[in-house]
Amino acid sequence: MKTTEKRSFNLRGFIVLTATVTGLGLPITGWANHLHRMEPWISSSQHAWMAAHNVLGILFLVSAVAHAVLNRRILFKYIRGHAACRRVGREAVGAALLVAVLMFVAVGHAFH
């Protein structure tokens, strides 16, 4: 027996996959920008990598915000649960440390 179900569009899955693909593309285009930084400003390859990086950054930001909006109940429940015990969760500390270390490495290398 062959059944043909019409599957609805999974918005949550689409947003998560968009954030994943753009998040994976951002370091690649950022590295390419870094490698092409010494080329003349009118270089088409530098301009193309910059444009790709900007588009991926905007799409990542939009998909991250949409992901937070779609999962706001879970997010607020997590925040309320940790606010009641007045301590910061290990996940929040880990995320803050990861961001701080990566920002230190990424920005700090410009001052060597």
MARKELO-446136 format. One line per field, with one value per residue (C-alpha): x, y, z; residue number from 1. Coordinates in nm, 2 decimals. Example, Ala and Ser with C-alpha at 12.3 -4.5 7.8 and 13.67 -1.06 7.14 Angstrom:
% residues 2
xx: [1.23:1.37]
yy: [-0.45:-0.11]
zz: [0.78:0.71]
n: [1:2]
This chain:
% residues 112
xx: [0.00:0.12:0.01:0.09:0.08:0.12:0.39:0.36:0.66:0.86:0.94:1.15:1.36:1.40:1.52:1.76:1.91:1.94:2.13:2.35:2.44:2.50:2.69:2.92:2.97:3.06:3.41:3.49:3.40:3.56:3.89:3.86:3.82:4.12:4.33:4.22:4.26:4.57:4.43:4.32:3.98:3.84:3.93:3.63:3.73:3.76:3.42:3.26:3.39:3.28:2.93:2.90:3.01:2.76:2.47:2.55:2.59:2.25:2.08:2.24:2.12:1.77:1.75:1.90:1.64:1.36:1.49:1.47:1.12:0.99:1.14:1.06:0.85:1.14:1.39:1.18:1.12:1.49:1.55:1.28:1.41:1.76:1.64:1.46:1.77:1.98:2.28:2.40:2.38:2.68:2.54:2.54:2.89:3.01:2.85:3.00:3.34:3.33:3.23:3.49:3.78:3.68:3.64:3.98:4.15:3.98:4.02:4.35:4.54:4.50:4.72:5.02]
yy: [0.00:0.34:0.63:0.98:1.21:1.58:1.69:2.04:2.28:2.25:2.61:2.52:2.28:2.53:2.80:2.57:2.45:2.80:2.90:2.59:2.64:3.01:2.95:2.71:2.95:3.25:3.13:3.02:3.36:3.54:3.35:3.43:3.80:3.78:3.63:3.89:4.19:4.32:4.32:4.65:4.77:4.73:4.36:4.16:3.86:4.06:4.23:3.89:3.74:4.05:4.03:3.66:3.72:4.00:3.81:3.50:3.72:3.88:3.55:3.40:3.69:3.67:3.29:3.31:3.56:3.36:3.05:3.23:3.36:3.02:2.86:3.15:2.94:2.70:2.99:3.18:2.86:2.81:3.17:3.16:2.83:2.97:3.31:3.14:2.97:3.29:3.13:3.12:2.78:2.59:2.63:3.01:3.01:2.78:2.98:3.31:3.16:3.02:3.35:3.54:3.31:3.32:3.69:3.73:3.51:3.67:4.03:3.98:3.86:4.20:4.35:4.12]
zz: [0.00:-0.09:0.12:0.02:0.32:0.26:0.49:0.63:0.62:0.94:1.03:1.34:1.14:0.86:1.11:1.29:0.96:0.83:1.15:1.12:0.75:0.79:1.11:0.93:0.64:0.85:0.96:0.60:0.45:0.74:0.68:0.31:0.40:0.62:0.34:0.08:0.31:0.14:-0.21:-0.37:-0.25:-0.60:-0.61:-0.71:-0.51:-0.19:-0.25:-0.32:0.00:0.20:0.05:0.12:0.48:0.53:0.39:0.60:0.91:0.85:0.79:1.10:1.31:1.18:1.22:1.57:1.68:1.51:1.69:2.03:1.95:1.85:2.17:2.40:2.64:2.70:2.73:2.98:3.18:3.20:3.30:3.57:3.70:3.75:3.87:4.16:4.29:4.24:4.07:3.72:3.54:3.42:3.06:3.09:3.23:2.96:2.68:2.82:2.85:2.50:2.36:2.56:2.46:2.09:2.09:2.27:2.01:1.71:1.82:2.00:1.70:1.54:1.81:1.79]
n: [1:2:3:4:5:6:7:8:9:10:11:12:13:14:15:16:17:18:19:20:21:22:23:24:25:26:27:28:29:30:31:32:33:34:35:36:37:38:39:40:41:42:43:44:45:46:47:48:49:50:51:52:53:54:55:56:57:58:59:60:61:62:63:64:65:66:67:68:69:70:71:72:73:74:75:76:77:78:79:80:81:82:83:84:85:86:87:88:89:90:91:92:93:94:95:96:97:98:99:100:101:102:103:104:105:106:107:108:109:110:111:112]
